[in-house]
């Protein structure tokens, strides 16, 4: 096994699991093969609200109290389980390096790496551009305990006291899904009176590997003085070393204190070298299996030099566990390991090879059950036996295993005679060494589910064979290679191919909900509680594009993929793309109506008071720039509108691709998508500057969007600020906004402005209290992949001088790119905008990409602006103005009420974001398609004004006021004559009218 090679890292911590428990079909409510839900033996009526099924499942007997004992009035029940609201999140908590080894039988005592922390993260979400991405724990067959898979994207090692914005000592991408490779029960012998007791004593072992040749394999990034790291760096230079293998065990589940909360498990593991002969996901040295299976698991042994190295991660059970979990511990304290006396390692011939005293194998936590003992004899060419008092382990000479032991397959499309197969890599080892085997048997438990034409397979001289499995019908089957220990679990997904024949225009919300979303809404209610309910059409229309991106089959192996349980077929997932296309098309109007305070003077900021004034200017600046980007982006047609321009011969297919991207709505969203991405990042800059402001003890500052002369006076820039449609001139202005400090320029730039702020934070004394307290709201949206790779835990925190400077650098790096040779440059706003400008100017056929909308449209005559005259457009503009103000009222109320809370969990803040995405965005598009009353120009969203609103101290009264605001806007929208807003917009206002009232009356928690 690669983890037994030297050097080794041992670690210990806790695993946080938020796995859903209502999908195990305890009460016969599910048809897992076909994704159907039953209530009292009949299909659940989808006309009913999903909460009715949630209540039904939660009330089914038997029930249990908080102590896990039978109780008819208890808060737990068997059918819903202890965590019905689970979302599959999985993370390592408080995990630290406990021991280091560079040679057998000796631990390094004073190395700088000791005590450093390990973190396991999910994949970077390139659509939401987030940090703090959790890995996912998924049970491919929720009715089984041995079907767990981990979807993780990044492994990090950091210094023990490192902050979220501190660089890692080591980081690497993880490019493989890893599954449970050893599963055991009764790992704790003493039983506890609790309905979850069987889970308490289960143990699971996982393994994955990371390649040293990966572009993202980065070691010794901090030049830490470490004997161990030097040894590891030398070992990684060897040709036979592929990288590192990580094996970890998860066991001893904590008793849940309340329903619908995550639980914790003990976590321990080892990191070692991954060699060319090794599997990436399985311990493939000499594996011995126990005679007694009650609590005992396999043992792996490697004979190297004069030592026997032994891995016993779950080989010997613990004797007991405390009934209560004592703070600050996350799990229950465990008693000692079961004693077997002195263990003896022998050859099958009887030769004694080594003794393993209790003092060596009973201590577990420091080295995760990995030990080394000196050899007494060297007759190791025979089978091995490890023997103790009451149990022994015997070597299985041949080890046959698949690299992927848990897989999913699409059901066959029998109408078109199309079957789906997967070729698996099978390894054969003889006594720990790869060896050719010509007669590896293949046995399938249920041939009606999965089949193969290979009754036997043969491995080559490197011990590698290939096995092809083909799906037959939905369901789950086990496949065995070699013997019963070489198990592969196969799930064939539901047969939904007929859905692809449904005409695109019929895939509306009702169809998508009935055919796809209802199952997940009924079985996994965390979406409705933490994100949004798929039973709410207005939310689904708001996030139709995001739903498609999260469900895209190309993202299936990413941790952010939805549904996180991976139960959805390809055919069903493609319905989300059809639905998105219809949502975009429905946003188009009928074609008959379509027509194409003081300034700081030059010098340094020398006091806290001056810095506060400059930061408020920066808030105004970020807000003003963001709104200009949004206006220009929305002046570019959506993909559906672009298709109509192609159909009418006004655009070519190439021009459609430039402006709008590709029909699959995946990563490439064209110029429109790029400018919207930049606008989203500017929104984060707006929040970061507010966090800087709040870190100085100031309240949240909503800011005022400025344009024209007022912008010139406030910011001292010679670049025009105005709300205009996309054009060559507007692009040039945007490039000027983002002009980097490292390229020569004339006049004052925004880069100069931020350099001034950075120097102020670095030089002004006594800006912060001595305590590093939390002083700002956290979020993790719209942070680029480079930030996620280096700082996966970063969430915009500002609480001291160091984090303030880091936040300023983050803002400038996103805009300018840090330096022309910096990795940030390619993703900088400056570089991306210049690429659009270069492409537009180089186009052989000149064309106007944007809808001809007004510059600076307003409702009332204003200097430097154009008043919209068309009554139909004015009605929608008035609605936009009210919803824009509502958005800021909600944001101001959040920061006034709970400025230090998590923005992503605040229901009020999330409501503001939803209104931006679900109302302001589609309403902008709709307004821009309506004539303004000025010949040749369409209307546009009105230029926003300063927000006059103070947070209401009483939270309930505040929510009631916000509810009334939503209600009034919804009523106004319903009464609009002529061109009406989309029904989903009105429903979203009514949704938040209801939710704000529920918050006001205490029926709903403040945080999701």
Secondary structure by P-SEA (a helix, b strand, c coil): cccccccbbbbbbbbbbbccccccccccccccccbbbbcccccccccccaaaaaaaaaaccccccccccccccccccccccccccccbbbbbcccccccccccccccccccccccbbbbbbccccccccccbbbbbbbcccccccccccccccbbbbbcccccccccccbbbbbcccccccccccccccccccccccccccbbbbbbbbbbcccccccccccccccaaaaaaaaaaacccccbbbbbbccccccccccccbbbbbbbbbbbbbbcccccccccccbbbbbcccccbbbbbbbbcccbbbbbccccccccccccccccccccccccccccccbbbbbccccccccccccccccccccccccbbbbbcccccccbbbbbcccbbbbbccbbbbbcccccccccccccccbbbbbbbbbbbbcccbbbbbccbbbbbcccccccccccccccccccbbbbbbbbccbbbbbbbcccccbbbbbbbccccccccccccccccaaaaaaccaaaaaaccccccccccccccaaaaaacaaaaaaaaccccccccccccccccccccccaaaaaaaaaaaaaaccccccccccccccccccccaaaaaaaaaaaaaaaaaaaaaaaaaaaacccaaaaaaaaaaccccaaaaaaccccccccccccaaaaaaaaaaaaaaaaaaaaaaaaaacccccbbbbbccaaaaaacccccccccccccaaaaaaaaaaacccccccccccaaaaaaaaaaaaacccccccccccccbbbbbccccaaaaaaccccccccccaaaaaaaaaaaaaaacccccccccccccaaaaaaaaaaaaaaccbbbbccccccccccccccccbbbbccaaaaaaaaaaaaaaaaaaaaaaaaaaccccccccccaaaaaaaaaaaccaaaaaaaaaaccccccccccccccccccbbbbbccaaaaaaaaaaaaaaaaaaaaacccccccaaaaaaaaaaaaaaaaaaaccccccc
